[in-house]
Amino acid sequence: METFLLQATIYLAAGVVAVPLAARLGLGSVLGYLLAGIVIGPIIGLVGAETENLQHVAEFGVVMMLFLIGLELAPRTLWDMRHKLLGLGGLQVVLTTAAITWISTLLGYPWQTALAIGMALALSSTAIVLQTLNEKDLMRTAGGRASFSVLLTQDVAVIPMLAIIPLLVIPGAAGEYHAEAHGGAAIELFATLPGWAVTLITIAAIVGIVLFGIFASHPLFRFVHMARLRELYTAFALLIVAGIAFLMITVGLSPALGTFLAGVVLANSDFRHQLESDIEPFKGLLLGLFFITVGAGIDFTILLDNATGIIGATLLLMLVKGLILLGLAYGFRLRGQDRWLFTLGLAQSGEFGFVLVAFALQQAVMPGVLGEKLFFIIALTMLLTPLAFIGWERFRHRMHEGADLPHPEDEIEDEHQQPIIIAGIGRFGQVVNRLVQMAGFKTTVLDNNLETIELMRRFGFKSFFGDPTRPELLHAAGFDRARVLVVAMDDRQASVRLVSYARKERPDLHIVARALDRIHTYELYQAGADDIVREMFDSSLRAGRYVLENMGLEEFEAAEMERFFYKKDREALLELASLWNPNVPVAENEAYIERSRELNKELETALVRQVAEEEDLTPSELPSGVITPAPR
């Protein structure tokens, strides 16, 4: 017991320390877990012989991850995305696998081993790429959407890859490769069957899982629901995953295959989100443990003895994948920075590569020494990914500064200079623009997203590409004669700079600004905006009014409460803005916190008084459950 607790403490502490540091450095959680394993394993030596046994348990995290991926991929969603999945994503997987397989055969590996290498290295890092795209707000770009389509295809492609690998076993090589397959007697039984028989068994297992998901899962969940105990929902979710995984292992197949298919079948079920929320914590923890064990089990003597070969193979791999991705980007008409975002962002190998290599080792498809080298190659490509994104950032800035881009100040003629300038034409700015134009007023739209500008022009809205914070662009757009400036950009710091510049240059100009949150509101207020709109505030008020109406208030009463709350909140916001200090965090601003508490109490009292006046009651006579002051 003491030994188990000690090992648990070491692994958990390694993950808790290493992952935040890796995330802070922009390396992502996967590399954080790998580095944690390397530190506690090969470097310090805190863990050792138990790592291999622990990895078998941690592999259950991979099974859960594929189940959750399946839950996100409803059959209708897959069908709607079939062109991108089969076109862009399918070509990337097939071409990259073929190229790497061909190179591997030239290096002398059997075609079975070469194909396993090609499949493992063809995949990119979903965790790193999606996290980076979201952090940099690039998911809405053409390059970001293309990258997502390829990553989604790769996630789906893992399933047939896991099914193919057992068919690649090299006769007579099991003893040479020292593989340790799982499944006990079942593995011994199916090892004697020909490949076509194993494939038939795979199909039968798939059909069984699909039938279970369609006909049996819903009645079982309703039965569990009768107890109305949250822990039983979690137990049922784990039962589905563990039961299907055990069934697949029993018949000698990949448990990941079965759980993924179960997830797809259950993607349209009523309890999909419940399953997802129950399994997510287990998946994250076990998957992190899996990557830690991979890092802890790496033999660095292989790296030291083959440093030149491994580094050369890493660079060759990224070059081959990059050339294929670049060719696809041209073929599917990605332009400029989107083309290079797509190419550089997906040129690495990913976490599924570790999974496929580990599975190939278990199935005696490749020798252990080769597997160790592939682990190093995959990890090195993932380490180089942040550098690739940094290179793309610099390329993007050079493109913005280059002479090949359109100069909107040269495009905007006098007849295009309108009294209303809208800076930023995302979802927020589009609604403002449509409303204003429908009312009969003309606008000049500026945005630094070329794809959005081209799309707006296709729909008949005159827009101009460029950075709205550039003074020359503003003046070319008619800034000197404009009556209203709408600042609707996604970049909070850029919007503050634009408001500050506009107020200094044009004290008479009316500035309407979009705020992302309360702190952003204070920043815009100090910069000089006249009207500040919190992007979620008005929609939240409407939702609150609907709640009041369904709790018994008349429509007029709910509307009055909405109006009253809006008025009081704006008054409080204005007062707190004078106490806000940009150099002091809100949590450490005592004056701000104290006044905020007082204003909350005053608002509660005012709301109670408002309802009492409308009902002609004293506050103490109000029915319980309508509106009462919060406990002090």
C-alpha positions in Angstrom: 0.0 0.0 0.0 2.8 2.4 0.9 4.6 1.7 -2.4 1.4 2.3 -4.4 0.8 5.6 -2.6 4.4 6.7 -3.2 4.2 5.9 -6.9 0.9 7.7 -7.2 2.3 10.7 -5.5 5.3 10.8 -7.8 3.3 10.5 -11.0 0.6 13.1 -9.9 3.2 15.5 -8.7 5.2 15.2 -11.9 2.1 16.0 -14.0 0.9 18.9 -11.7 4.3 20.6 -11.9 5.3 19.9 -15.5 2.1 20.5 -17.4 1.5 24.1 -16.2 5.1 25.0 -17.0 4.8 23.5 -20.5 1.6 25.3 -21.1 3.2 28.6 -19.9 6.0 28.0 -22.5 3.5 27.3 -25.2 4.4 23.6 -25.5 1.0 22.1 -24.7 -0.1 19.6 -22.2 1.0 16.5 -24.1 4.6 17.6 -24.2 4.3 18.5 -20.5 3.3 15.0 -19.6 6.1 13.5 -21.8 8.7 15.8 -20.2 7.3 14.9 -16.7 7.8 11.2 -17.5 11.3 11.8 -18.8 12.3 13.7 -15.7 11.0 11.1 -13.2 12.2 8.2 -15.3 15.4 8.3 -17.3 16.8 11.5 -15.6 16.0 11.1 -11.9 15.2 7.4 -11.8 12.2 7.8 -9.4 10.2 5.2 -11.4 11.3 2.2 -13.3 10.2 -1.4 -13.6 6.5 -0.7 -12.8 6.1 1.8 -15.7 5.3 -0.9 -18.3 2.6 -2.5 -16.1 1.2 1.0 -15.3 1.1 1.9 -19.0 -1.4 -0.9 -19.6 -3.7 0.7 -17.1 -3.1 4.2 -18.6 -3.9 3.0 -22.1 -7.5 3.0 -20.9 -7.3 6.8 -21.2 -6.8 6.4 -24.9 -9.8 4.2 -25.1 -11.9 6.9 -23.3 -10.5 9.6 -25.6 -11.7 7.7 -28.7 -15.1 7.2 -27.1 -15.4 10.9 -26.5 -14.3 11.7 -30.0 -17.0 9.4 -31.2 -19.6 11.2 -29.1 -18.7 14.4 -30.9 -19.0 12.9 -34.4 -22.7 12.3 -35.0 -23.3 10.4 -38.3 -25.1 13.4 -39.8 -22.2 15.7 -38.9 -19.8 13.3 -40.6 -22.0 13.1 -43.7 -22.3 16.9 -43.9 -18.4 17.2 -43.8 -17.8 14.3 -46.2 -16.3 16.5 -48.9 -13.6 18.0 -46.7 -13.1 14.8 -44.8 -12.7 12.6 -47.9 -11.1 15.3 -50.0 -8.6 17.4 -48.0 -8.3 15.2 -45.0 -8.4 11.9 -46.8 -5.8 13.0 -49.3 -3.5 14.2 -46.5 -3.7 10.8 -44.7 -3.3 8.7 -47.8 -0.5 10.7 -49.5 1.5 11.1 -46.3 1.1 7.5 -45.3 2.2 6.4 -48.8 5.2 8.7 -48.9 6.5 7.7 -45.5 5.9 4.0 -46.2 7.8 4.3 -49.5 10.8 6.0 -47.7 10.7 3.3 -45.0 10.9 0.5 -47.5 13.9 2.2 -49.1 15.5 2.1 -45.7 15.2 -1.7 -45.7 12.1 -2.3 -43.5 9.5 -4.9 -44.4 6.4 -3.5 -46.1 4.3 -4.4 -43.0 6.6 -2.4 -40.7 6.9 0.4 -43.2 3.1 0.7 -43.5 2.8 0.8 -39.7 5.5 3.6 -39.6 3.7 5.5 -42.3 0.3 5.4 -40.6 1.8 6.4 -37.2 3.8 9.4 -38.6 1.0 10.6 -41.0 -1.0 11.9 -38.0 -0.6 15.4 -36.5 -1.1 16.6 -33.0 -4.8 17.3 -32.4 -4.1 18.5 -28.9 -1.3 21.0 -29.8 -2.8 22.3 -33.0 -6.4 22.9 -31.8 -5.1 24.5 -28.6 -2.9 26.8 -30.5 -5.6 27.7 -33.0 -8.0 28.5 -30.2 -5.5 30.5 -28.2 -4.5 32.6 -31.2 -8.2 33.0 -32.4 -7.3 31.3 -35.7 -10.1 28.7 -35.9 -12.4 31.0 -37.9 -9.8 31.6 -40.6 -9.7 29.5 -43.8 -6.4 27.9 -42.7 -7.8 27.1 -39.2 -10.9 25.5 -40.7 -8.9 23.5 -43.2 -6.6 22.3 -40.3 -9.6 21.3 -38.3 -10.9 19.2 -41.1 -7.6 17.4 -41.5 -7.3 16.8 -37.8 -10.9 15.4 -37.7 -10.1 13.1 -40.6 -7.0 11.9 -38.8 -8.9 11.2 -35.6 -11.4 9.1 -37.6 -8.6 7.4 -39.5 -7.0 6.1 -36.3 -9.8 3.6 -36.0 -9.1 1.7 -39.3 -5.4 2.0 -38.6 -5.9 0.2 -35.3 -7.9 -2.5 -37.1 -5.2 -2.8 -39.8 -2.2 -3.1 -37.6 -3.0 -6.7 -36.3 -3.1 -7.8 -39.9 0.4 -6.6 -40.4 2.1 -9.1 -38.1 5.2 -10.5 -39.8 5.2 -14.4 -39.7 7.9 -15.6 -37.4 8.9 -12.2 -36.1 7.0 -12.2 -32.8 9.9 -13.8 -31.0 12.4 -11.5 -32.6 10.4 -8.4 -31.8 9.7 -9.5 -28.2 6.1 -8.2 -28.5 3.7 -8.4 -25.5 0.2 -8.6 -26.9 -2.9 -8.4 -24.7 -5.9 -10.5 -24.6 -4.6 -13.7 -23.0 -6.0 -16.9 -24.4 -8.0 -15.0 -27.0 -4.8 -13.7 -28.6 -3.4 -17.2 -28.8 -6.6 -18.4 -30.4 -6.8 -15.6 -33.0 -3.1 -15.8 -33.7 -3.8 -19.1 -35.4 -6.5 -17.7 -37.7 -5.8 -16.2 -41.1 -6.1 -12.5 -41.7 -9.5 -12.8 -43.4 -11.0 -14.6 -40.5 -9.8 -11.9 -38.1 -11.4 -9.3 -40.3 -14.7 -11.1 -40.3 -14.6 -11.2 -36.5 -13.9 -7.5 -36.5 -17.0 -6.9 -38.6 -19.2 -9.0 -36.4 -18.0 -7.2 -33.3 -18.7 -3.8 -34.9 -22.2 -4.9 -35.8 -22.8 -6.1 -32.3 -21.7 -2.8 -30.8 -23.8 -0.8 -33.2 -26.9 -2.8 -32.4 -26.2 -2.4 -28.6 -25.9 1.4 -29.1 -29.2 1.6 -31.0 -31.4 -0.8 -29.2 -30.1 -1.4 -25.7 -28.4 1.8 -24.4 -31.5 3.9 -24.1 -33.5 1.4 -22.0 -30.5 0.8 -19.7 -30.0 4.5 -19.2 -33.7 5.0 -18.3 -33.3 2.2 -15.8 -30.3 3.8 -14.2 -32.0 7.2 -14.2 -34.8 5.8 -11.9 -32.3 5.9 -9.0 -31.5 9.6 -9.7 -28.0 9.3 -8.2 -25.2 11.1 -10.0 -22.6 8.4 -9.1 -24.7 5.8 -11.0 -24.5 7.9 -14.2 -20.7 7.8 -13.8 -20.8 4.1 -13.1 -23.0 3.5 -16.2 -20.7 5.5 -18.4 -17.6 3.7 -17.2 -19.5 0.4 -17.6 -20.2 1.1 -21.3 -16.6 1.9 -22.0 -15.0 -0.8 -19.9 -17.5 -3.5 -21.0 -17.0 -2.8 -24.7 -13.2 -2.5 -24.3 -13.2 -5.9 -22.5 -15.4 -7.4 -25.2 -13.0 -6.2 -27.9 -9.9 -7.5 -26.1 -11.6 -10.8 -25.5 -12.0 -11.4 -29.2 -8.5 -10.1 -29.9 -9.3 -6.7 -31.3 -8.5 -3.1 -30.4 -10.7 -1.8 -27.5 -10.3 1.7 -29.0 -12.1 0.6 -32.2 -15.2 -0.6 -30.2 -15.4 2.4 -27.9 -15.1 4.8 -30.8 -17.9 3.1 -32.7 -20.0 3.1 -29.6 -19.4 6.8 -29.2 -20.5 7.5 -32.8 -23.7 5.4 -32.3 -24.5 7.3 -29.1 -23.7 10.7 -30.5 -27.4 11.4 -31.2 -28.7 9.9 -27.9 -30.5 12.0 -25.3 -27.8 11.3 -22.7 -24.8 12.1 -24.9 -23.8 15.2 -22.8 -24.2 13.3 -19.6 -21.8 10.5 -20.8 -19.3 13.1 -21.9 -19.3 15.0 -18.6 -19.0 11.8 -16.6 -16.0 10.4 -18.6 -14.1 13.5 -19.3 -12.2 13.7 -15.9 -11.2 10.1 -16.1 -10.1 10.4 -19.7 -7.9 13.5 -19.0 -6.2 11.9 -16.0 -5.5 8.5 -17.6 -4.4 10.0 -20.8 -2.0 12.2 -19.0 -0.7 9.1 -17.1 -0.3 7.3 -20.5 2.0 10.1 -21.8 3.9 10.2 -18.6 4.6 6.4 -18.8 5.7 6.8 -22.4 8.2 9.5 -21.4 9.4 7.5 -18.4 9.9 4.4 -20.5 12.1 6.1 -23.2 15.7 4.7 -23.4 18.0 7.7 -23.9 20.9 5.6 -24.8 19.1 5.0 -28.1 19.0 8.8 -28.7 22.6 9.2 -27.8 23.7 6.4 -30.0 21.6 7.5 -32.9 21.4 11.3 -32.4 22.3 12.2 -36.0 19.9 9.7 -37.5 17.0 10.6 -35.2 17.4 14.4 -35.8 17.8 13.9 -39.5 14.7 11.6 -39.6 12.7 14.3 -37.7 13.6 17.1 -40.1 13.0 14.8 -43.1 9.6 13.8 -41.7 8.5 17.5 -41.3 9.8 18.3 -44.7 7.9 15.5 -46.4 4.7 16.3 -44.5 5.1 20.0 -45.2 5.5 19.5 -48.9 2.4 17.3 -49.1 0.4 19.8 -47.0 1.6 22.7 -49.2 0.6 20.9 -52.3 -2.9 20.2 -50.9 -3.1 23.9 -49.8 -2.5 25.0 -53.4 -4.9 22.3 -54.8 -7.7 23.4 -52.4 -7.1 27.1 -53.1 -5.9 28.2 -49.7 -4.3 31.7 -50.0 -1.4 33.5 -48.5 -1.1 33.2 -44.8 -3.8 30.6 -44.6 -1.8 28.3 -46.8 1.3 28.6 -44.6 -0.8 28.3 -41.4 -2.2 25.0 -42.7 1.3 23.8 -43.8 3.4 24.7 -40.8 0.7 23.9 -38.3 0.2 20.2 -39.3 3.8 19.3 -40.3 4.4 17.5 -37.0 3.4 14.0 -35.7 1.0 13.8 -32.8 -0.2 12.0 -29.7 -2.0 9.3 -31.7 1.4 8.4 -33.2 2.5 7.3 -29.7 -0.6 5.2 -29.5 -0.1 3.5 -32.9 3.6 2.8 -32.3 2.9 1.3 -28.9 0.1 -0.8 -30.4 2.4 -1.9 -33.2 5.0 -3.0 -30.7 2.5 -5.1 -28.8 1.4 -6.7 -32.1 4.9 -7.6 -33.2 4.8 -5.4 -36.2 8.0 -3.6 -35.4 11.0 -4.2 -33.2 11.4 -2.4 -29.9 14.5 -0.4 -30.9 12.6 1.0 -33.8 9.7 1.9 -31.6 12.0 3.8 -29.2 13.4 5.8 -32.2 9.9 6.6 -33.4 8.9 7.9 -29.9 11.9 10.3 -30.1 11.0 11.4 -33.6 7.4 12.1 -32.7 8.3 14.0 -29.6 10.9 16.1 -31.4 8.4 17.1 -34.1 5.9 18.1 -31.4 8.6 20.2 -29.7 9.3 22.0 -32.9 5.6 22.8 -33.5 5.6 26.0 -31.3 8.6 27.2 -33.3 6.6 26.6 -36.5 3.8 28.7 -35.3 6.2 31.4 -34.3 7.6 31.3 -37.8 4.1 31.6 -39.2 3.4 34.6 -37.0 6.4 36.4 -38.4 5.5 35.5 -41.9 2.0 36.9 -41.3 3.4 40.2 -40.1 5.7 40.4 -43.1 2.7 39.7 -45.4 0.8 42.5 -43.7 3.8 44.8 -44.2 4.5 43.6 -47.8 3.8 45.5 -50.9 1.7 42.6 -52.4 -1.2 43.3 -50.2 -3.9 45.7 -51.2 -3.6 49.2 -49.7 -7.1 50.2 -48.8 -6.2 53.9 -48.4 -5.6 53.8 -52.2 -8.9 52.0 -52.8 -11.2 54.2 -50.7 -12.4 57.1 -52.9 -14.4 60.1 -51.8 -17.7 58.5 -52.6 -16.8 55.6 -50.3 -16.3 57.9 -47.3 -19.5 57.6 -45.3 -20.5 59.3 -42.0 -20.4 56.0 -40.1 -17.1 54.0 -39.9 -17.3 50.4 -38.6 -14.0 49.0 -37.5 -14.3 45.2 -37.3 -16.9 43.2 -39.2 -17.1 40.0 -37.2 -20.4 38.7 -35.8 -20.9 41.8 -33.7 -20.0 44.3 -36.4 -22.1 42.5 -39.0 -25.3 42.9 -37.0 -24.6 46.6 -36.4 -23.8 47.1 -40.1 -27.0 45.4 -41.4 -29.2 47.3 -38.9 -27.7 50.7 -39.8 -27.9 50.1 -43.6 -31.4 48.8 -43.4 -32.3 52.1 -41.7 -31.0 54.0 -44.7 -27.6 55.0 -43.6 -24.3 54.2 -45.4 -21.2 52.8 -43.7 -17.5 52.4 -44.4 -16.4 49.0 -43.1 -12.7 48.2 -42.2 -11.3 44.9 -41.1 -7.9 43.2 -41.2 -9.3 39.8 -42.1 -9.0 39.5 -45.9 -11.3 36.5 -46.2 -14.1 38.2 -44.3 -13.8 41.3 -46.5 -14.0 39.3 -49.7 -17.0 37.4 -48.3 -18.8 40.7 -47.4 -18.1 42.0 -50.9 -19.7 38.9 -52.4 -22.9 39.7 -50.5 -22.9 43.2 -51.7 -21.4 45.0 -48.7 -18.6 47.4 -49.6 -15.7 46.7 -47.2 -12.0 47.5 -47.2 -9.1 45.4 -46.0 -6.6 46.8 -43.5 -5.7 47.4 -39.9 -8.3 49.9 -38.5 -5.8 51.2 -35.9 -3.5 52.6 -38.7 -4.1 56.4 -38.8 -3.6 56.6 -42.6 -6.3 54.1 -43.2 -8.7 55.8 -40.8 -8.2 59.2 -42.5 -8.5 57.6 -46.0 -11.9 56.2 -44.8 -13.2 59.7 -44.0 -12.3 59.9 -40.3 -12.1 63.7 -40.5 -15.7 64.0 -41.6 -17.3 61.0 -39.9 -20.0 61.4 -37.3 -19.9 58.0 -35.6 -17.1 55.4 -35.1 -18.1 51.9 -34.2 -15.2 49.9 -32.7 -16.2 46.2 -33.0 -12.8 44.5 -33.2 -12.0 41.1 -31.5 -8.6 42.3 -30.3 -9.3 44.1 -27.0 -6.0 46.0 -26.8 -6.3 47.2 -30.5 -9.8 48.4 -29.8 -8.6 50.4 -26.7 -5.8 51.9 -28.8 -8.2 52.9 -31.6 -10.7 54.5 -29.1 -7.8 56.4 -27.5 -6.5 57.7 -30.8 -9.9 58.6 -32.2 -10.8 60.6 -29.0 -7.6 62.5 -29.0 -7.9 63.4 -32.7 -11.6 64.0 -32.8 -13.1 65.1 -29.4 -16.4 65.7 -31.2 -16.7 62.2 -32.7 -19.2 59.9 -31.2 -17.6 56.5 -30.4 -19.6 53.3 -29.9 -17.3 50.5 -28.7 -17.8 46.8 -28.1 -16.5 45.5 -24.8 -15.6 41.8 -24.2 -16.1 42.0 -20.4 -16.3 44.4 -17.5 -12.6 45.1 -17.3 -12.6 45.9 -21.0 -15.5 48.2 -20.4 -13.4 50.2 -17.9 -10.4 50.4 -20.3 -12.7 51.7 -23.1 -14.3 54.2 -20.7 -10.9 55.6 -19.7 -9.9 55.7 -23.4 -12.9 57.9 -24.2 -15.7 55.8 -25.7 -19.2 57.4 -25.5 -21.3 54.3 -25.6 -19.9 50.9 -24.5 -21.8 47.7 -25.2 -20.8 44.5 -23.3 -21.3 41.8 -26.0 -23.1 39.3 -23.7 -24.9 41.8 -21.4 -28.1 42.6 -23.4 -28.6 39.0 -24.5 -28.2 37.9 -20.8 -30.9 40.4 -19.8 -33.3 39.0 -22.3 -32.6 35.5 -21.0 -33.2 36.7 -17.4 -36.5 38.3 -18.5 -37.7 35.0 -20.0 -36.9 33.3 -16.7 -39.0 35.9 -14.7 -41.9 35.5 -17.1 -41.9 31.7 -16.6 -41.6 32.1 -12.8 -45.0 33.9 -12.7 -44.3 37.6 -13.5 -46.4 39.2 -16.1 -44.7 40.2 -19.4 -44.9 43.9 -18.5 -43.5 43.3 -15.0 -40.6 41.2 -16.3 -39.8 43.9 -18.9 -39.9 46.6 -16.1 -37.6 44.5 -14.0 -35.2 44.1 -17.0 -35.3 47.9 -17.6 -34.8 48.7 -13.9 -31.8 46.2 -13.6 -30.2 47.7 -16.7 -30.4 51.2 -15.4 -29.0 50.3 -11.9 -26.2 48.2 -13.4 -25.1 51.0 -15.7 -25.1 53.4 -12.8 -23.0 51.0 -10.7 -20.7 50.3 -13.6 -20.0 54.0 -14.1 -19.2 54.5 -10.4 -16.9 51.4 -10.3 -15.1 52.7 -13.4 -13.8 55.6 -11.3 -12.4 53.2 -8.7 -10.8 50.8 -11.2 -7.0 51.0 -11.4 -5.4 49.3 -14.4 -2.2 48.9 -12.4 -3.9 47.0 -9.5 -5.6 43.6 -10.0 -9.3 43.7 -9.2 -8.8 41.1 -6.5 -6.4 43.4 -4.7 -8.3 46.7 -5.1 -9.9 47.0 -1.7 -11.8 50.2 -2.5 -13.3 48.6 -5.6 -14.2 45.4 -3.8 -15.9 47.2 -0.9 -17.9 49.5 -3.1 -18.9 46.6 -5.3 -20.3 44.8 -2.3 -22.2 47.8 -1.2 -23.7 48.3 -4.7 -24.8 44.7 -4.8 -26.7 45.1 -1.6 -28.2 48.4 -2.8 -29.3 46.7 -6.0 -30.9 43.8 -4.2 -32.8 46.2 -1.9 -33.9 48.4 -4.9 -35.1 45.3 -6.8 -37.3 44.2 -3.9 -38.7 47.7 -3.5 -39.4 47.8 -7.3 -41.4 44.6 -7.2 -43.3 45.7 -4.1 -44.3 48.9 -5.7 -45.6 47.1 -8.8 -47.6 44.6 -6.6 -48.7 47.3 -4.2 -47.2 45.3 -1.3 -44.6 45.9 1.4 -41.3 44.0 0.9 -42.2 41.7 3.8 -45.5 40.7 2.1 -43.9 39.5 -1.1 -44.5 35.8 -1.9 -41.5 33.6 -1.1 -39.6 32.6 -4.1 -40.4 35.6 -6.2 -37.6 38.0 -5.3 -36.0 38.2 -1.9 -32.8 39.7 -0.7 -29.8 37.4 -0.7 -28.7 36.2 2.8 -26.2 38.5 4.5 
